[in-house]
């Protein structure tokens, strides 16, 4: 009976000890949690203020609640003026292209018309030379552009296609819009073995347009 009472007393003591130990651990944990949650305001020698979870210099003042924390962006914000989109690049200047049909484009060379083409042979027996002439009318069919320089390629041939087959280029200056002018291209060569009639073929070789 005594032994049983001793056991009961021993068991009671152990229970009280365990309960006390548990209460002490909870109190210590709460203290540590409170201590850990405390914020200290510390002033540096240069005048700046920092906040810490402990008294770094021994002269820090505890604070009830620290200032709200701000999140630092990974990329600094761009000022509104700099954030404006860049204006689109200007379109490249239009380069005049003959015959394209735009107002900045010169007309096609085909508006230069060759009319009333005649081939005339001239022979000078004393000098031993022959002049072959191709006379024609050149007309500028455009109403705005001037043919500043028009070059005509003429091919002279004899009727039988035996003795003569030569080419000569002649140029006319300043053929104005809707203007028609007479033009002659001349080829000079040696007198052939015998005289014969000739013919001429003419085509536009080059035109420089101005407006």
ABEGO torsion letter per residue (X at the ends): XAAAAAAAAAAAAAAAAAAAAAAAAAAAAAAAAAAAABBBBBBBAAGBBBBBABBAAGABBBBABBBBBBBBBABBBBBAAAABBBBBBBBBBBBBBBGAGBAABBBBAAABBBBGBBBBBBBBAAAGBBBBBBBBBBBBABAABBBABBBBBBBBBBAAGAABBBBBBBBBBGBBBGBBBBBBBBBBBBBBABBBBBBBBBBBABBBBBX
